[in-house]
Amino acid sequence: MRVETGFVRPPGDLVDTLVAAALRSAGVRRASSGRWVESGSSALVLVRDDVVVRVARQPADSESMRRAQALVDELPPLPFAVPRSAGDAVEVDGYVAVPVRRLRGEPHPAGDGDPVQLRRLLDAVHGIDVAPLRPHLAPARHFAGGDAWETVLREEVVPRLDGAAREEAVARVDALAGLPAADRAVNHGDLAGSNVLWAGGRVSGVLDWDLTSWDDPAEDVAALVSWHGWSLLPEVADRATAARAEVFRRSFPLQLVAFAVVHARPALEVQRAVARAQERLQADAATRR
């Protein structure tokens, strides 16, 4: 069963061809059912008992998918599993599909996070040696435009907002641009929600390393604690990191718009991101009045 997200999707026949080729690459010969996970903005995912297949949503996502899988395959042993390759990537008409090992566990419900486990997760990710990963890292803030992130936010995102939301957006971009320099670490880039699997009260796996970069670890802190409960922030980060995490958290609605713009997503997808940001920023501005 498919869940409609509104994200761009390859033609159905092409998806079937890609999945079949990726499964053959992984040594899977027999057909069996699976479930589609459609929530990812850059990839749709077929989850089967034996293997998982990630399919790029559009050709522009294919190179990033290959790069990210190379990074995952270079990761050192960690206290949780990662989705290493189960076969070679395949490409048809510019679209890429990658077969990876299925990880066990389930996403943690939003809220009610265990700060001890969250801190262990952050320490494990941010303690990874960057040296072997450098050829495969995404640019810092790749989601929002990489090196051009500030220009994208100021010139492509802010003008799409109105009234109080626009004023709020300018203040948030100013705050992000004004962050003090911080020690960098391997930053996962989307460390929350369905990307973190749990089993027996512990993190069992971490998915979707597409945005991993050498950047401020406060961004990972912001994503993780936004999911598990912002009140946990003092228990998982020192005061300086927590302050930067708050700035990142407030930028997330704008970054979602930036992603849609930078990656040339369909107009309806851009409009939906703008509407959500507009609503969120207006509500926050009203709360402070």
Stockholm file with secondary structure:
# STOCKHOLM 1.0

chainA/1-289         MRVETGFVRPPGDLVDTLVAAALRSAGVRRASSGRWVESGSSALVLVRDDVVVRVARQPADSESMRRAQALVDELPPLPFAVPRSAGDAVEVDGYVAVPVRRLRGEPHPAGDGDPVQLRRLLDAVHGIDVAPLRPHLAPARHFAGGDAWETVLREEVVPRLDGAAREEAVARVDALAGLPAADRAVNHGDLAGSNVLWAGGRVSGVLDWDLTSWDDPAEDVAALVSWHGWSLLPEVADRATAARAEVFRRSFPLQLVAFAVVHARPALEVQRAVARAQERLQADAATRR
#=GR chainA/1-289 SS CCCCCCCCCCCHHHHHHHHHHHHHHTTCCSCCCCEEECCCSSEEEEECSSCEEEEESSGGGHHHHHHHHHHHHHCCCCSSBCCCBSSCCEEETTEEEEEECCCCCEECCSSCCCHHHHHHHHHHHHTSCCGGGGGGCCCTTGGGTGGGHHHHIIIIIGGGSCHHHHHHHHHHHHHHHTCCCCCCEEECSCCSGGGEEEETTEEEEECCCTTCEEECTHHHHHHHHHHHCGGGHHHHSCHHHHHHHHHHHHHHHHHHHHHHHHTTCCHHHHHHHHHHHHHHHHHHHHHTC
#=GC SS_cons         CCCCCCCCCCCHHHHHHHHHHHHHHTTCCSCCCCEEECCCSSEEEEECSSCEEEEESSGGGHHHHHHHHHHHHHCCCCSSBCCCBSSCCEEETTEEEEEECCCCCEECCSSCCCHHHHHHHHHHHHTSCCGGGGGGCCCTTGGGTGGGHHHHIIIIIGGGSCHHHHHHHHHHHHHHHTCCCCCCEEECSCCSGGGEEEETTEEEEECCCTTCEEECTHHHHHHHHHHHCGGGHHHHSCHHHHHHHHHHHHHHHHHHHHHHHHTTCCHHHHHHHHHHHHHHHHHHHHHTC
//
